Amino acid sequence: MNSVFELKIIDLHWIDNEDNASDLCAHGHVFLKIGNEIVCDKESLDVTVSATALYLMRTLESNYKVGDNDNQLLPCCGHFYVPVSVDEVYIVGCPSGIDWTIEHFEDSVKHTTKNNETCLIDFVDYKTAVLNFADTVAKFYDGSLSKEWPIDEPDVKGYEAFWNEWNSLRNKWL
C-alpha cells in the first residue's frame, strides 16, 4: 500500500474573486494526491475550502465513508449553514464535489479513493496536514474584510454553529 498523501491549498479567493464582507465561504483550488492518484488539482474543481477544512477536522476523530457528510469532503459549494446544535453545523451544498473514504487504525489513517487507490499514513502526519490546511483558511479569513453576519436568525445561528464547531475541533488538537 502506498504512503503518499498530499493535501495543500493552491489558491484562496472569495466567490466573486473580490473581498466582499457578505461572502461567508472561502473558496479555492486544492491539490490532493492519494497514493498514485491525483484526486484534485487546479483544473479539477473550485472548492469551498472553509467547508473542506471543517469536514477534514471532523475526520481527525472519526472514520468517514463516501456520503457521510451533508456534502463531499471537497465540496463545490456550501449554499447555507443549518445549525444542528450550537456547536455543530449542517452545510447544504450541491451534488458536485469530490469524496473519498477515511479509516483510522491504531496510529495510522487509510485513505481510499472512488477508484480504489489507497494510502496509509501516520496519524500525526495526517493531523498535521489537516490542521495546516485549516490554519491556512483561518489566516485567509483573518486577512480579509470583517464578515457581515447574516441578518436572518436561522442564518445567524448556522454561521455561529459553523465557527463554534470549527473552534472546538481546532482547539481540541492544540
SULQUI-V138434 format. One record per residue. N is the residue number from 1. RES is the residue in one letter. SS is DSSP state (@ for helix, = for strand, . for the rest). PSI is psi in whole degrees, -180 to 180 (* if undefined). D_LAST is the distance of its C-alpha to the last C-alpha in Angstrom with 1 decimal. Layout:
N_RES_SS_PSI_D_LAST ; N_RES_SS_PSI_D_LAST
//
This chain:
1_M_._139_30.2 ; 2_N_=_153_28.6 ; 3_S_._17_25.1 ; 4_V_._119_24.9 ; 5_F_=_114_22.1 ; 6_E_=_127_21.8 ; 7_L_=_119_19.9 ; 8_K_=_153_20.1 ; 9_I_=_128_21.2 ; 10_I_=_-46_24.7 ; 11_D_=_159_25.2 ; 12_L_=_145_24.2 ; 13_H_=_168_26.6 ; 14_W_._164_27.7 ; 15_I_._-39_30.2 ; 16_D_._17_33.3 ; 17_N_._24_31.9 ; 18_E_._148_32.0 ; 19_D_._90_29.4 ; 20_N_._125_30.6 ; 21_A_._-21_29.0 ; 22_S_._-6_30.0 ; 23_D_._112_28.3 ; 24_L_._-11_25.0 ; 25_C_._125_24.1 ; 26_A_._139_23.0 ; 27_H_=_168_25.0 ; 28_G_=_-177_25.3 ; 29_H_=_141_26.3 ; 30_V_=_141_24.0 ; 31_F_=_124_24.9 ; 32_L_=_124_24.1 ; 33_K_=_126_25.8 ; 34_I_=_116_25.8 ; 35_G_._-126_28.1 ; 36_N_._2_31.2 ; 37_E_=_127_30.9 ; 38_I_=_108_29.8 ; 39_V_=_-36_28.7 ; 40_C_=_143_28.1 ; 41_D_._-171_29.0 ; 42_K_._-28_30.4 ; 43_E_._-15_33.6 ; 44_S_._-53_32.2 ; 45_L_._140_30.6 ; 46_D_._121_29.2 ; 47_V_=_146_25.9 ; 48_T_=_92_24.2 ; 49_V_@_-26_20.9 ; 50_S_@_-43_19.2 ; 51_A_@_-41_20.2 ; 52_T_@_-46_19.3 ; 53_A_@_-44_15.7 ; 54_L_@_-48_15.5 ; 55_Y_@_-42_17.6 ; 56_L_@_-37_15.6 ; 57_M_@_-33_12.3 ; 58_R_@_-35_14.6 ; 59_T_._-5_15.8 ; 60_L_._-24_12.6 ; 61_E_._-2_13.9 ; 62_S_._157_17.5 ; 63_N_._162_20.5 ; 64_Y_=_127_22.2 ; 65_K_._149_25.9 ; 66_V_._127_27.7 ; 67_G_._-4_28.5 ; 68_D_._-36_25.8 ; 69_N_._169_24.4 ; 70_D_._-11_26.5 ; 71_N_._178_26.4 ; 72_Q_._164_25.8 ; 73_L_._-35_22.5 ; 74_L_=_83_24.0 ; 75_P_=_145_26.1 ; 76_C_._-46_28.8 ; 77_C_._166_28.4 ; 78_G_._96_27.0 ; 79_H_._-43_29.9 ; 80_F_=_162_28.5 ; 81_Y_=_133_25.8 ; 82_V_=_120_26.9 ; 83_P_=_130_24.9 ; 84_V_=_-38_24.7 ; 85_S_=_-173_23.2 ; 86_V_._-18_21.5 ; 87_D_._31_18.1 ; 88_E_=_137_19.5 ; 89_V_=_149_21.6 ; 90_Y_=_123_24.3 ; 91_I_=_119_25.0 ; 92_V_=_126_28.7 ; 93_G_._-150_29.5 ; 94_C_._173_32.4 ; 95_P_._-4_33.3 ; 96_S_._133_32.6 ; 97_G_=_-177_29.4 ; 98_I_=_133_28.1 ; 99_D_._157_26.7 ; 100_W_._171_26.0 ; 101_T_=_141_25.1 ; 102_I_=_124_21.8 ; 103_E_=_137_22.1 ; 104_H_=_138_19.9 ; 105_F_=_151_21.5 ; 106_E_._-85_20.3 ; 107_D_._21_18.1 ; 108_S_=_167_19.1 ; 109_V_=_129_19.4 ; 110_K_=_132_22.8 ; 111_H_=_134_23.6 ; 112_T_=_123_27.2 ; 113_T_._171_28.9 ; 114_K_._-22_31.8 ; 115_N_._11_34.0 ; 116_N_._22_32.7 ; 117_E_._136_31.1 ; 118_T_=_158_28.3 ; 119_C_=_151_25.6 ; 120_L_=_120_23.6 ; 121_I_=_159_20.4 ; 122_D_=_138_17.9 ; 123_F_@_-41_14.9 ; 124_V_@_-40_12.5 ; 125_D_@_-41_14.6 ; 126_Y_@_-47_14.5 ; 127_K_@_-43_10.8 ; 128_T_@_-45_10.8 ; 129_A_@_-44_13.8 ; 130_V_@_-46_12.6 ; 131_L_@_-35_9.4 ; 132_N_@_-41_11.9 ; 133_F_@_-52_14.4 ; 134_A_@_-40_12.6 ; 135_D_@_-35_11.7 ; 136_T_@_-42_15.3 ; 137_V_@_-44_16.6 ; 138_A_@_-41_14.7 ; 139_K_@_-34_16.3 ; 140_F_@_-45_19.6 ; 141_Y_@_-46_19.6 ; 142_D_@_-32_18.8 ; 143_G_._2_21.7 ; 144_S_._175_24.1 ; 145_L_._147_26.3 ; 146_S_._137_25.0 ; 147_K_._140_25.4 ; 148_E_._116_28.3 ; 149_W_._149_27.2 ; 150_P_._162_29.7 ; 151_I_._-42_32.7 ; 152_D_._136_33.4 ; 153_E_@_-43_31.6 ; 154_P_@_-37_30.6 ; 155_D_@_-39_29.0 ; 156_V_@_-47_27.2 ; 157_K_@_-36_25.8 ; 158_G_@_-46_24.8 ; 159_Y_@_-39_23.0 ; 160_E_@_-44_21.3 ; 161_A_@_-38_20.2 ; 162_F_@_-53_18.8 ; 163_W_@_-33_16.5 ; 164_N_@_-45_15.7 ; 165_E_@_-44_14.8 ; 166_W_@_-54_12.8 ; 167_N_@_-38_10.7 ; 168_S_@_-47_10.4 ; 169_L_@_-44_9.4 ; 170_R_@_-44_7.0 ; 171_N_@_-26_5.3 ; 172_K_@_-29_5.8 ; 173_W_._12_3.8 ; 174_L_._*_0.0
//
